[in-house]
């Protein structure tokens, strides 16, 4: 019973840290004198390391035991949080954030595996329900928590408190890990760990994100275009290596057959767009509300609680509202927010727009993730969970990076113009999610044929998008249930 809070604390901290830093960005820029690119790297460095490490960290848990890797990840995350809070300059802060992301990646797959060991049957489904709730609340409460910590300024720490608060929590959770979490034996050999493959996928992600972050501020020098161009062949090389390993009988980092499952690839695109929308909106809001409208961190964070409230209320009805309607609510909220920007709108008007936007996210998050995970066969659930986690993080990084680039690029026209440019990028992502949901709902409008008993008995059949299934799928590091999801950020 007491083991669940330990793993949920780890999940909450690692998810919260992506979003809490968004609210602290203006204070970090002022305190350390950082430029636009360094500010973006504080966010992108964490998410990029998280995304790149998820695939290999699942394999590490299989090899060396999930509790052991969980403890190592938790200890590393705690130390990295202390390094972030004590960073004397921007370079040190960015490097510490990268280490934080690596530690978060070590934790995420182990949490899913440990829950599968701790709970069975209905208890497992409930545990994954709490897991999804912790992830969602951490994502949408990040702005408010960050604003509260910066405004409270405990011991004169300012923005540093956003990172140092993890230290006592991490130490307490680490002390309970050995007592409450079950020991899991590792299996396989070191030969099963594809380090060259891990290096290739990490290099491919860096080749995409780094030039997007640095290019605009440096005037798009030739190296940025070369870096972007190199990302495709690097990722292709990763795919070819995984195929060769599978053909030779060795265990690849990624089971590419999972992409052949019906609806999986399209669902991944929708998830990436949704998380990119969330991360982009958080970054734009943090800068616009504080530096554009002159709100204090506490006032900005308080205003963002409307987004949290909308998400919470929407998540309560997530399985009862068609996904197309949910996506439409998200688009409507963003459109309303874009409408009030620059019109001397009051706080209540911005709050209303954020409430509608948050409700759309809450209605979409769990059903969309559940649909993606339940679209794959049981034996591929581990690969699906790892890929989904990577896509979530990469989507969030790219969404925040592109929206931030548009924001800073339009800043010469004023804060309102910058906010509208960033929101335009966010809106594109939301419209993509809406298009996916509408396309997926079309088959449900066709006349149903008489069911074939053999098809009904097929365990791969799942409920339509928006109705989470109850079928558990346990496969190594990717143990998932109907309402489960890998370590994610809304």
Secondary structure in CASP SS format (residue, H / E / C, confidence):
PFRMAT SS
TARGET T0000
AUTHOR 0000-0000-0000
METHOD secondary structure of the structure
MODEL  1
X C 1.00
X H 1.00
X H 1.00
X H 1.00
X H 1.00
X H 1.00
X H 1.00
X H 1.00
X H 1.00
X H 1.00
X H 1.00
X H 1.00
X H 1.00
X H 1.00
X H 1.00
X H 1.00
X H 1.00
X H 1.00
X H 1.00
X H 1.00
X H 1.00
X H 1.00
X H 1.00
X H 1.00
X H 1.00
X H 1.00
X H 1.00
X H 1.00
X H 1.00
X H 1.00
X H 1.00
X H 1.00
X C 1.00
X C 1.00
X C 1.00
X H 1.00
X H 1.00
X H 1.00
X H 1.00
X H 1.00
X H 1.00
X H 1.00
X H 1.00
X H 1.00
X H 1.00
X H 1.00
X H 1.00
X H 1.00
X H 1.00
X H 1.00
X H 1.00
X H 1.00
X H 1.00
X H 1.00
X H 1.00
X H 1.00
X H 1.00
X H 1.00
X H 1.00
X H 1.00
X H 1.00
X H 1.00
X H 1.00
X H 1.00
X C 1.00
X H 1.00
X H 1.00
X H 1.00
X H 1.00
X H 1.00
X H 1.00
X H 1.00
X H 1.00
X H 1.00
X H 1.00
X H 1.00
X H 1.00
X H 1.00
X H 1.00
X H 1.00
X H 1.00
X H 1.00
X H 1.00
X H 1.00
X H 1.00
X C 1.00
X C 1.00
X C 1.00
X C 1.00
X H 1.00
X H 1.00
X H 1.00
X H 1.00
X H 1.00
X H 1.00
X H 1.00
X H 1.00
X H 1.00
X H 1.00
X H 1.00
X H 1.00
X H 1.00
X H 1.00
X H 1.00
X H 1.00
X H 1.00
X H 1.00
X H 1.00
X H 1.00
X H 1.00
X H 1.00
X H 1.00
X H 1.00
X H 1.00
X H 1.00
X H 1.00
X H 1.00
X H 1.00
X C 1.00
X C 1.00
X C 1.00
X H 1.00
X H 1.00
X H 1.00
X H 1.00
X H 1.00
X H 1.00
X H 1.00
X H 1.00
X H 1.00
X H 1.00
X H 1.00
X H 1.00
X H 1.00
X H 1.00
X H 1.00
X H 1.00
X H 1.00
X H 1.00
X H 1.00
X H 1.00
X H 1.00
X H 1.00
X H 1.00
X H 1.00
X H 1.00
X H 1.00
X H 1.00
X H 1.00
X H 1.00
X H 1.00
X H 1.00
X C 1.00
X H 1.00
X H 1.00
X H 1.00
X C 1.00
X H 1.00
X H 1.00
X H 1.00
X H 1.00
X H 1.00
X H 1.00
X H 1.00
X H 1.00
X H 1.00
X H 1.00
X H 1.00
X H 1.00
X H 1.00
X H 1.00
X H 1.00
X H 1.00
X H 1.00
X H 1.00
X H 1.00
X H 1.00
X H 1.00
X H 1.00
X H 1.00
X C 1.00
X C 1.00
X C 1.00
X C 1.00
X C 1.00
X C 1.00
X C 1.00
X C 1.00
X C 1.00
X H 1.00
X H 1.00
X H 1.00
X C 1.00
X C 1.00
X H 1.00
X H 1.00
X H 1.00
X H 1.00
X H 1.00
X H 1.00
X H 1.00
X H 1.00
X H 1.00
X H 1.00
X H 1.00
X H 1.00
X H 1.00
X H 1.00
X H 1.00
X H 1.00
X H 1.00
X H 1.00
X H 1.00
X H 1.00
X C 1.00
X C 1.00
X C 1.00
X C 1.00
X C 1.00
X C 1.00
X C 1.00
X H 1.00
X H 1.00
X H 1.00
X H 1.00
X H 1.00
X H 1.00
X H 1.00
X H 1.00
X H 1.00
X H 1.00
X H 1.00
X H 1.00
X H 1.00
X H 1.00
X H 1.00
X H 1.00
X H 1.00
X H 1.00
X H 1.00
X H 1.00
X H 1.00
X H 1.00
X H 1.00
X H 1.00
X H 1.00
X H 1.00
X C 1.00
X C 1.00
X C 1.00
X C 1.00
X C 1.00
X C 1.00
X C 1.00
X C 1.00
X H 1.00
X H 1.00
X H 1.00
X H 1.00
X H 1.00
X C 1.00
X C 1.00
X C 1.00
X H 1.00
X H 1.00
X H 1.00
X H 1.00
X H 1.00
X H 1.00
X H 1.00
X H 1.00
X H 1.00
X H 1.00
X H 1.00
X H 1.00
X H 1.00
X H 1.00
X H 1.00
X H 1.00
X H 1.00
X H 1.00
X H 1.00
X H 1.00
X H 1.00
X H 1.00
X H 1.00
X H 1.00
X H 1.00
X H 1.00
X H 1.00
X H 1.00
X H 1.00
X C 1.00
X C 1.00
X C 1.00
X C 1.00
X H 1.00
X H 1.00
X H 1.00
X H 1.00
X H 1.00
X H 1.00
X H 1.00
X H 1.00
X H 1.00
X H 1.00
X H 1.00
X H 1.00
X H 1.00
X H 1.00
X H 1.00
X H 1.00
X H 1.00
X H 1.00
X H 1.00
X H 1.00
X C 1.00
X C 1.00
X C 1.00
X C 1.00
X C 1.00
X C 1.00
X H 1.00
X H 1.00
X H 1.00
X H 1.00
X H 1.00
X H 1.00
X H 1.00
X H 1.00
X H 1.00
X H 1.00
X H 1.00
X H 1.00
X H 1.00
X H 1.00
X H 1.00
X H 1.00
X H 1.00
X H 1.00
X C 1.00
X C 1.00
X C 1.00
X C 1.00
X C 1.00
X C 1.00
X H 1.00
X H 1.00
X H 1.00
X H 1.00
X H 1.00
X H 1.00
X H 1.00
X H 1.00
X H 1.00
X H 1.00
X H 1.00
X H 1.00
X H 1.00
X H 1.00
X H 1.00
X H 1.00
X H 1.00
X H 1.00
X H 1.00
X H 1.00
X H 1.00
X H 1.00
X H 1.00
X H 1.00
X H 1.00
X H 1.00
X H 1.00
X H 1.00
X C 1.00
X C 1.00
X C 1.00
X H 1.00
X H 1.00
X H 1.00
X H 1.00
X H 1.00
X H 1.00
X H 1.00
X H 1.00
X H 1.00
X H 1.00
X H 1.00
X H 1.00
X H 1.00
X H 1.00
X H 1.00
X H 1.00
X H 1.00
X H 1.00
X H 1.00
X H 1.00
X H 1.00
X H 1.00
X H 1.00
X H 1.00
X H 1.00
X H 1.00
X H 1.00
X H 1.00
X H 1.00
X H 1.00
X H 1.00
X H 1.00
X C 1.00
X H 1.00
X H 1.00
X H 1.00
X C 1.00
X H 1.00
X H 1.00
X H 1.00
X H 1.00
X H 1.00
X H 1.00
X H 1.00
X H 1.00
X H 1.00
X H 1.00
X H 1.00
X H 1.00
X H 1.00
X H 1.00
X H 1.00
X H 1.00
X H 1.00
X H 1.00
X H 1.00
X H 1.00
X H 1.00
X H 1.00
X H 1.00
X H 1.00
X H 1.00
X H 1.00
X H 1.00
X H 1.00
X H 1.00
X H 1.00
X H 1.00
X C 1.00
X C 1.00
X C 1.00
X C 1.00
X C 1.00
X C 1.00
X C 1.00
X H 1.00
X H 1.00
X H 1.00
X H 1.00
X C 1.00
X C 1.00
X C 1.00
X C 1.00
X C 1.00
X C 1.00
X C 1.00
X C 1.00
X C 1.00
X C 1.00
X C 1.00
X C 1.00
X C 1.00
X C 1.00
X C 1.00
X C 1.00
X E 1.00
X C 1.00
X C 1.00
X H 1.00
X H 1.00
X H 1.00
X C 1.00
X E 1.00
X C 1.00
X C 1.00
X C 1.00
X C 1.00
X C 1.00
X C 1.00
X C 1.00
X C 1.00
X C 1.00
X C 1.00
END
